[in-house]
Amino acid sequence: MRRVPAPLVPAFAALCGLPSAIWPGTMFAHLCYQIGFITLVVMGWLRLRQLHGPLRTGFGFIVGALTVWVVGDLLYDVLDRLIGPLGDVSPSDALWICGYPLLAIGLGKLVRLRAPGKLREGMLDALAMATVMAWLCWQFVILPAAEGQRFGLPTLVGAFYPLGDVVLFAAVAILILAPGTKKGATVYLAAALVVTLVGDVCISMLPQIFPDLSRAVQADRLDGVLLVANSFFVAAVVHKHAARIAEPDDQHDQRLHPARVVFLGIALVALPMFAGLQTFDSLVSRVSLLTSIAVLTALILIRFVLVVREQEYIRAILAHRAQHDQLTGLANRQALRSRLDLALLRAKARADSYGPVIFYLDLNGFKQINDRHGHASGDYVLVEFARRLRTGLRPGDLAARLGGDEFVVLAEIVENEADAQAIAERLRGLTDEPVWRSDECFTVGVSIGVAASGDLVDVDSDALLAAADGEMYAEKTSRRDRRTAAGRHRTDPVTADAG
């Protein structure tokens, strides 16, 4: 099927619906309406054959809703010809009412595709506004229409249509407020929902505004409006970028849309304003108002609690990142200095304190791993060494990564030099076992410099870290010199004979 340009779909529907506005109730107008509606549904089903996966399912529910509505129209015409006027309730009403939940399901599936796991806030905001909308429909549409009538099937069926409008209103709110693109097919869907909602409200309210006009004539005049609304649904399906409705919009997902603030503000003000401006004489009206206020308050409180918890979670993450190394999860330089400054202050209060002691660790052979096996393997070695370091600490000690393959252990409670050397030997033992990654084996060593505040005069954080760094560098240099000397000894024949 050759794709029909999306803007031509509502233009075609407006042309087919124009006779209903000019000559309402005539056979010609009704025939144009039916031909236009059937054509729209056929176009939708043909386009669905070109879509795939969950996108096809979501749009399928929307086209299914239109199909149910057009079948309801055809069934009404058939029954009207066979048995005459059908009265206020007919079997077609069941089909027309079923279209609303089908639309809601289809839109829900489409929105979930582009915002998985991000619909909670949008749904709560939509439910808050839908609560106000539901109460308005109940108070000013359903109750006035039911006054003076005995409860029965016509009253019940008549109440379902305003409730269907509430479902459409909630769908519009979720579509607008949920994260994701607001362009392309989304514009047509929003327009379809808004126009459908306006048309349904007009059909429900016109008999009360113009009681002298025939209800059938009023409804026929608005057939063209509903046909245009349905055409917007089809335009969204046939749109050349229909698949983009499922794409997330990461650039704007985190921004608070001004419409959300306005809509929520209206929702919060509407019910108290009506309660103050209008007198509710009937018990049903008072109970419905109090129930709606309770539901709205609960939704707003839930929304508030979720926002506060999310902010607390974000602050906790930021605080953790500010104090920890992103790769290994150990403390970073800033956290180490803060802890060391505090430890030095406590040490000054103890005249005979040997600690705190800094152990400056640098991995041997790490550069070769990075050069030969890549940075991913190097990062794996760093993470594994950090894990061993963390599990080998005494209670109260702190391990930090300064960057690259340099680590620091802060031990505040150390009695003497012998205890410090014992800790250093235990830290050297962390590299005794090689690091395995799948079938690759990496062997590293560690050079350790030890510096105690008790051995220095007028010590501060910088001086203690510099002293430990110098000791580590001296050990690394001595280790390198011994390795070089051993290599020369193995290759010198004179030395070998003398040995």
N, C-alpha and C positions, 0 to 999 in steps of 0.2 A: 504494500500500500504506500502510495506517495504521501509524504507527510503534509498535512494541512497547516498553514501558518496559524499560530495560536490567535493573533488578533482577529482573524477572519471568523473565528467560531462565534464570539459574542455578537459580531456584526450580523452574521447570518441569523442568529437567534432573535436579535432585535427586529430584523426584517420580518421574520415569521410571527413575532408577537405583536407587531404594530396593529394588525386588524383587530386584535382583542381589545385594544385601547380605543379604537375608533368605532368599531361595530360590535360591542360586547354582546354575547349571547347568540350571534348569528352562526349558521352552519359554516360559512366561509371562514370566519375567524377561528372557530373551533377546529376546523380541518387544518388550517395553517399551523395552529398550535401543535396538534398531534403529529403532523408530518415533521415539523421542526424538532420536537422532542424525540421522536423515534430516530431521526437522523443523527441527533447528538449522541444518543446511546450507542448506535451502531458505530459511529466514529470512535467512541471511547473503547469499545471492545476490540475493534481492529487495531487500535494503537497498543492495547495491552499485549497483543501477540509479539510486539517488538521489545517489550520490557522483560526483565528476568529477575529472579530471586525475590528477596523481601520487598523490593520496590514494586514489583508487579503485584504482590499480595496487597500492599497498602492501597495502591491505586485501584486494585480490583474491588475492594470493599466500597470505594467511592463510586465506581461505575455500577457496582451492584445495587447501591442505594438508588441511583438514578433509574436503573432498570426496574426496581420494585415500584418506584413512583409512576413510571410510565405504564407498567402493567396495571397498577391501581386505576389509572385514568381510563385505560382501555376496558377494564372490567366494569367500571362504572357506566361507560357508554353502552356496553352490551346489555347489562342488567336493566338500564333505563329504557332501552328499546324493547326488551323482552317483557318486563313486568311493570313498566311505567315508573313514575316518580318514586325514588327510594327513601325519601324522608331525610331526617337528620343523621341517621347512622346507616352505613352500608358495609358490605364486606370489604370494599375498597379502603375503608378507614384503617383496617388492620395493616394493609400494605403500606399506606401512606405513613402511618406511625412507625412502622418497622424501619423506614428509611433513615430516621434520625440516629438510632444507635449504630447502624451500619456506617454512616458517615463518621461518627465519633470514633469507631474502631479503626477505620481506614486512616483517619488523620493521626490517631494515636500511634499507629504503626510507622507512619512516615516520620513523625517527630522523633520517635525513639531511635530511628536509624541514624539521624544526624546528631543526636545528643544522648548517647547511651549513658545511663547513670547520672544524668544532669537534669532530669525533669522534675525533681522533687520541689525545688523552689518555684518553678513555673506553674506546676500543678496546684500547689498551695495558694499561690496568688490568684490563679484562675478560679479555684473553688471559693475563695473569699468573695470575688466579684460575682460568681455565679449564685452564691447564697443571697446576695442582695437582689440580683435579677430574679431569682426564684420567688422571693417574697413579693417583689413588685408585681410579678405575673399573678401570683396567688391573690394579692389584695385588690388589684385593680382590673384584672381580667377574669380570673376563674370565679371568685366570689360574686362579682356583679352579674356574671352570666348565669350563675346558679341560683340567684335570689328568686324566690317565688316558684321555684321548680322542685319537684320531688326528686330525691336521689334515685337515679336510674342509669341505664346504659348511655343515653345521650349526654347526660351530665358528665359521666365518667370519661367518655370518649372525647368530649369537648375540652376536658382538663388536660388530656394528653398532649394536645398540640402546643399550648403554651409551655408545657414542660419540655417538649421537644425543642422549642426555641431556646430554653435555658441550656439544653445540651449543646446547641449550636453556639450559643454565647460562650460557653466554657471552651468549646473547641477553638473559637477565634482567639480567646485569651491565651490558651496554651500555645497556639501556633505563633502568636506574636511575642509572647514572653519567653518561650523556650529558646535555648541557644541554637544557633544555626543560621544559615543564609536567609535573608529576607527579600531576595531578588528572584526573578524568573518565575517559576511555577508557584512559588510561595505567594507572590502577589495575586495571582489568579485565584488561588485557594482562599486567601483572605477576603478578596472581593466577592467570591461566591458565597461565603458564609455570611458576610455582612448584608449583601443584597437579599439572600434567602431569609435572614432574620428580619429585615425591614419589611419584606413582603408578607411574611407570616403575621407579624405584629399588626400590619395594616389590615389584613383580612380579618383578624380577631377584633380590632378596635373599630373598624368602619361601621358595623351595625349599630354600635352605641352612639357614634358621632352622627350618622345619617340614618336614623331608624326608618325614614320614609322610603328609602331605596330598597329594592329587592336584594336580599343577601346573595342570590345567585348572580345578579348583574354585577354587584360589587366584586365578587370573586372572579368573575369572567374578565373584568377590566384589569385585574392584577395578574392574569395568566401570563401576559407578556413579561412582567417583571420577574416572575418565578422562572420563566423560560430563559431569560437572560442570566439569572443566577445559576441555573443548571449548566448553562453554556460555559460559564467561568470554570466550573469543575472540569468539564471536558477540555477546555483550553489548557488547563494545567497538565492534563494527561498527555495531550498532543504536543505540548511545548517541546522545542528541540533540545532544551536543557532540562527536561523533566527529571533526569537522574540526579541533577545537582541538588535537588531538595533534600537528599540524604547526606550531603556533604556538610561537615561541621564548619563553623566560622570561628576559628581559633583567635582571630584578630579582635573580635568583638565579644567573645563569650564572657569575658570577665567584667565587661562594662555594665553599669546599672542604667538600663534604658529609662529615659525620663517618663515614657508612657506608663511604666510600671509604678512609679511614684504617684503619678496623677490618678491612675485607676484605683490603687489601693487607698489613696486619700478620699476619693469619692465613695468607695465601699465603706470606709470607716465613718464617714459623715452622714451617709444617706439614711440609714435606719434611725439613728438618734434624731435627725432632723425631721423625719416623718412622724416620729413619736411625739415630738414637741409641737408640730404644726397641726396635726390631725387628731381628732377625737375618735377613739375606737370603741363603739358601743357594744359590739358583739363579743362574746367570749372567744369565738374562733379567731377573730382578728387579733385580740390581745395575746392569745396563746401563740399564734403564728409569729407575731412580732417578737415576743420574748424568746421563742425557740430560735428564730433567725439570729437574734442578737447573741445568744449563747453560742451558736455554731460559729458565727463570724468571730467572736472573741476567742474561741478555742483555736480556730485556724490561725489567727494573727499571733497568738501566744506560741503556738507550735513553730510558726515561721520565725518568730523572734528568738526562740530557744535554739533553733537550728543555726541561725546566723551567728549567735554568740558562741556556740560550740565550734563552728567553723573558724571563727576568728581566733579562738583560744588554740585550736589545733595549728593554725598557720603561725601564730606567735611562738608556739612550742617548737615547731620545725625551724623557724628562723633563729630562735635562741640556741637550739642545738647546733645548727650550722655555723653560728658565730663562734662557738667554742670547740668545735671538733673538725678534724681533718675529713674531707669529703670522701677520700678513697678508703682509708683504713678504719675510720670511726674513732681513732684515738684523739686525745686532746690536741689542739693546735698550739701555735707559738703564743698567741694571746692568752689562752687559758693557762698555759704553763707559767708564763711570767706572773700572772695574777696569783696563782697558787704558790709560786716561789717567793714572791714578795711577802705574802702572808706568813709563810713558813719562816722566813728570815726575821720577821717581827716577833714571832713567838720564840725563836731561838735567842734573841737578845734578852728576853726575860729570864732565860735559864743560863746562868753564868758558865756552867760546866758542859754546855751542850756541844756535841761534836757535829751533829747534823744541823741543817739538812745537807744531804749529799746528792750531787748530780752525777749521773752515769751517762756519758755521751757515747752513743753507739753509731757506728758506721759500717755498713755491710761490705764485705770483701768479695770481689768477683761479680758484683751486681751489674756493673757497666758491660761486662762481657755477655751477660744474659740478655740485656737490652739490645746489644748490637747484633748478636747472633740469632736470637729468637723473637725479637720484636718487643714493643712496649706492652702488649697484652700479657705476654709471659712475665715481663718485669713487674707489672702491676699485680699479677697473681702472686709472685714471690713476696712482694711488699705486704699484701693482705694476709698471707699465711704467716709471715714473720710477726705481724702486728697481733694476729690471733694468739700465737705462742707467747708473745710478750705479755699480752693481757692476762692470759691464764697463769703465767708464772710470777705475777706480782704478789707481793704481800698485801694484806689489808691495810689501806691507808696510803699506799704508794700510788704514784701517778705516772702513766706512760703517755708520751706525746711524740708526734711526728713533726719535725721542723721543715721537712721538704726533701724531695729526692729520696735517698736511702739513709737519711740521718734521723735518728730517734734519740729521745732523751727519757730517762727514768728519774723521777724525783722521789727520793726516800727521805722522809723527814725524821723519822725515829731511827737513828743509827748510833750505837753506843761508842764504837771506836773504829780504828782503821781496820782491824781484823774482821769486824762485821761487814765493813764496806767491801773488803776484798772477797769475802764469802759471797756477797750478793753479786759482785762482778763475775765471779766464776760461774755462778748459777745462770747468769745472763749469757755468758759465752756458750754454755751448754745448749742454748736454744737452737743453735745451728748445727748441732751434731748430726741430726737426722736430715737427709736431703728433702727437698720439696718436690713432690710428684704432681704433675699435671697431665692427666690422661696417661700416655705412655712416655712422656718426657720427664727426665730427672734433672733437677737443678741443685747444684751444691754451692753454698755460700758460706762465708765465715763472717766474723764480726770483730772489729777493733773497738775497744772500750777505753774511754778516758774517765777517770774518777777525780772529782774535786769536792772537798768537804768545806763547809763554811768555817768549821773549827780550826782549819789550817791556814786561813787567810785573815788578814787584818783589814778592818773597815770594809767588809765584804758587802756587795750588793748583787742584784740579779745578773747584771751584765758581767761583772767580774767573775762570778761563780761559773756562769756558762762559758766564758772565755777560757777560764782555767781548765775546765773539763774538756773543751774543744782542743786546747793545746795538748793535753795529755793523750787524747785520742789520736791526734795527728802524729805525736811522737811514737806511739805504739804502732801505728800504721806504717810510718817510715822505717822503724826498726824491723818490722816484719818484712817489708819490701827489701831492705838491705840484706837480711838473713837469707831470703830466697835468692837474691842475686849472687851472694857469696857462695851459696850451695851450688848454684848452676855453674859458676866458674870452677869450683872444686871438682865437679864431675867431668869437666871438659879439659882440665889442665893435666897433661901426662906426668909432669914432674911432681906435682902435688900428689898425684895418684900413686907414684912409685914410693914417694916418701912415706904415704899412709901405710 
